[in-house]
Amino acid sequence: MNTVEQVKASINGLSISDQSDVLLHMLRLKYRTTLAQIRNLTAANNEAEDNIEHLSYDALLERLHLLEGILEGLEDTALARVMGHDDIKTQFDLWRKK
């Protein structure tokens, strides 16, 4: 059972309002964890906290999605799973000629 299924099962008997509160709390935790991972990979000393308490569910999801994309790119870079600009241009040109 993955985390989403566990959360759904644990909040099943709660009111809609309480379910929303739990989901928002879980998203905020995920946001802060992802932000900390990005800071670790970039060696950023900026510990200024992003105030996310006022964000709606949709706005929080949008920001979290952006942070996860940034984190994925940083992890790819750290593991040398990137290509240079010239290599990309060469592959693109080969693709266009097909």
Secondary structure, 3 states (H helix, E strand, C coil): CCHHHHHHHHHCCCCHHHHHHHHHHHHHHHHHHHHHHHHHHHCCCCCCCCCCCCCCHHHHHHHHHHHHHHHHHHHHHHCCCCCCHHHHHHHHHHHHHC
